Amino acid sequence: MSGTRILNKILCLPRKNIRQKNSIRQTYSKLHGNHNKSKLLGGLIAAGAGTIFGITYFVLYSSSEEQKKKKLVILGTGWGAVSILKFLKPDQYDVSIISPDNYFLLTPLLPGVTVGTVEGRSIIEPIRKILSKKHKKDTTFYEAECTSIDVKENKVVCKDLSKITGLKEEFSLDYDYLVVAIGAQTATYNIKGVDEHTHYLKSVQQAQEIRKNILDSFETAALPGQPDAEQRRLLHFVVVGGGPTGVEFSAELRDYVKGDLLKYYPANLVEKCQITLVDGLNKILNTYSEEISRYTESRFKSEGINIVMNTFVTEIDKNNMHLMDSKTKERRQMNYGMCVWCAGISPRDLTKQLITDIPEQTNRMALITDQHFKVKNSSNIFAVGDCATIQNVQFNKVIEDLFSNQVGELTLEQTEKVLEEGMRKHPKFCHQLTVMKKDVQSRPESMNTFSSLQSLATKTSAKETALPPTAQVAAQEGKYLGKLLSNHQEEIMNNNLNDVDPFKYNHLGSFAYVGDNRAVLELPIIGSMMGWSTMLLWRGTYANDCVSSRMRVLVVLDWIKSYIFGRDTSRI
């Protein structure tokens, strides 16, 4: 090997120091040509000093560049958090993601997991795999739960809650900006026995547990000598909550019983199976159009699903459910074998802590944010998804416009009609209008004037989120915030977002599966769609919502597999 090549290998100068490298080569050639060893030694020392200087400068420059990156901490791996990561430009922040779940979950397909229409692992995507595609260098994931937030010191405290823990279970992280995207938990309304005796449907583990219990109920009922009354109780499945989750689970369960379990269990046993859907309002899918509600109720009745409306659950014990009619106040009991609770959401403990710690957070359900998702009275905390609500002073104006032509006292039917018209005109306020309608139905005698409705609107804004708690809303909010953090760093740093376009929710429609390969869809302009053709749109939409090709292929294959071979009846 020549002396020049050896010298280049020794020096290993950065590319930026081309002049210096050329100078060294010339010096070396000159010295080599003269065979002057002393001059060669001096040249090497000078070159070495230059190299050290160049490397030192490069390291210090790179270090200063890294220090310039702001620390962005994101809590959660749901729709909002993953949408932020998808639209956040890489290498702009030092990102840390904290969540007890190391995966993203396609929540709309959870009801299918309860009966095996799709498998649990088909609708999840590892968060580290998502990060590797775009944020491999600048992002770190920690599988832990954030237990507290110090808003004054800009610090989050986290704890490892997994079954396997090391010597250090707790740790803390500093942040320049914090994004809270932790979602919400199932609401129990402090009803005695709900937590102990019912199943929730918010996670893959809960869906799989429901699947086990369905099959266990049939196997227990099939044991010899089991009394008829006990068989009927074991096979009575009660679903509390007439929203999309409750309706879709009821439909999936009926398909499972009728299409699969009937093939393998005695017919006289399967005939004793009963599904009951309980809700406190006067119709199921209350946020949808009247046409869709009637269609769904008709489908359920034809399929043998019992619908109990205008009924509240007051207490639940091991085998019995205590009910009260919302109109007559009549109380009764109903026995059951398994109960799935899908009756709304409530804030998590961490959200409650922030509501307490940050001034003027007057909403009990979520963190109040501005139109850019910056938490009210905070300069560096953002929130999206079910744990956040946009402060909107327009809701009372909407109520004023809706009832502007109404004179004198209003009947319950008139008020319901106006509120339903408002849902069609203002899908953005559909959730709040639905809550108002529920309150009016429970107290029609005190909600029959414009002033009482205005007062109710103010209270509704204070206790409910502005937008419905759906995956669609969280995904759009996350997309907006990801772009905001990427394109408006200076405005965020200066706490001046007045010239930045605010978030605008674009309602793309609402789906619900109603059984027997039929679905319903409500679109803002087109209106209502129902039937088999809508089911194709339902499948296409959720296949498109998959965050990876792997997830999309697995979900479609599960649908094909369950259609051709049926759903599995093994209890594992």
Steps between C-alpha positions, in 0.01 A plus 500: 500500500635847407599755762231742384222242551638415843502867595139548384389200698673632813357850473137401411403861464131603463389584147449864593880543560595448133745794487674377810523147360649626170752713691609198699539292186715769337712533812547128517596471131751780534651352811505151352671625190777668702542203732518740793386305804499792737277702271275197451458469877412869530250469218333202664470686831346800324260275310402318820431828677287613207309174502429522873378856454271395213353205687450706817321769303279240331406331830425829674296625206298177486448510877371857485261401221362217715456736794290729286233232461203548731391207713154381394328244725188323366281301740307220328514276191141535381344673201604851602861415588563285191349767273737758653799274427379439147493872415788618720810571295804298613810649665319809630445391860649264752187287533412269790184287491361353820220244519423175687406349161783454249262483205233689307148350510240526223216550749200496259561128435507399869140362497613252235777370728241397762368225270800428277396687186849648520787397724642731766852512353361590159377840616812614685827644369817520717578864575873440453430375148300815425786714632763315297344616174541873560635587845766237565781739600324772697231306690507281811215285630454409869247233601376657820207697632523868580382529861538874554597823322681792660376791289726750680823304458406364154551142609307172467531217753451150363484147638547155351175314568583184306527158666877492452678788671862584573671673789383837371125521443452876505667768292440861398545692174533871436310655213484823305165402349256238625219335301233321703328236286405238758135463402232419757375206704160332521250694711330313786299800631577370853243224452556226754629173354593621151874466551473160670240322284517638145740492207632811323588521132791744473802272444604180324538321833143590599366384163681168531368455855145555372559235233611249765196575718253455214630150431530420871133591545397257226721221631370544856139508379560178303602297807262213581237567765521879467150638586311672220474829690876499564571426133290799397678723752846385387409566137350844562748756369425861596658799325467837673531796262322557170784685326711361212713274723202341675308458175796348314582257779135388519498447123830307502381280786172419324690407182730276704217319676286460192775431245756297696396380844174357365706256289687351797270527803159334549227700327276494808785658700578774249129588483520599867762764424373858529668833428364814667607855420427756776516878457370803688379683188197433284694363201827328420772672293363825635758718321392362162194593297153380592498285187815314601377449856171353378679276249739367767221438749303316231803285412564415865141404568491275193822333621359442849703764687296646784517882522422669833480879464443783751656285771788573737713247685506584872698206640661175387579192705640163396188360332246785497471848357283768664321725251286815517267636235604860424140613448289309752785450755385140531772265627556137411767230488639300209732201529793456263797280427741756357480880474705720266507866607523751211328797666734792436840627608655696787838676546806312619665586832786684328252719313321576827832597657576748221147644522568565870854636457438737208286809577156551342465142377126493564401201284463185708546260210809627317776760475381825345714605204496781246447450127866393468473236779715695742362438848334807650730692741803301392777612268651164406238226552280370218218245514311302234245220486252391767693675779458844337221736403523816295372809678218616277281797570289428192285224650262740676473695174400178321226437758382858459476461122324164520226625732469852355165420335353327805258709708368424849527165672621201304376144509745212534435400138574852374825522694615156381421591141700825516798330665500221239491764226798664670694170485454490123586868450790508745675158514783672687267540801326165459639360826394799710155513339454130575586555867255792511228283348560234766469760777182643348343153483580437865351836612247611235293712740793727591651524150213652306616862456779666302669637813509157665649350184766772485592428861518130418727576202742685728508210747546249218801691367654491848466124549524351150761496226436721198556221248389135521754260656574309178810376319419732210514809721823397676671420169412839351612681814830311502560580134445871563726508807776306322505758221482787751803372693691453174420824317453758776783446747576870532136593567472224760825610668377862512157382621333689216271291281254776411599499133492120468187346348294329773389137492187423299333165546390333177228247577539215249202295616417240764490121450346223708478125437148369571540128429452246219758677280305825510619843610365853529671823401403862557671759281477878555364584153383174340306383806433143611613175338415148614539138395751265333651763271572718804677203657748501210570868571537415870763235428681717245516797736644307792743310277621839382533620862758230573834668569711244311479256211557218747196595708288551189585155360439326833159667550380419148622140531316465833179619336545250216593218738197554728268522197625174346580288806293670771619637833701288738320360807805400704533656845870578540 
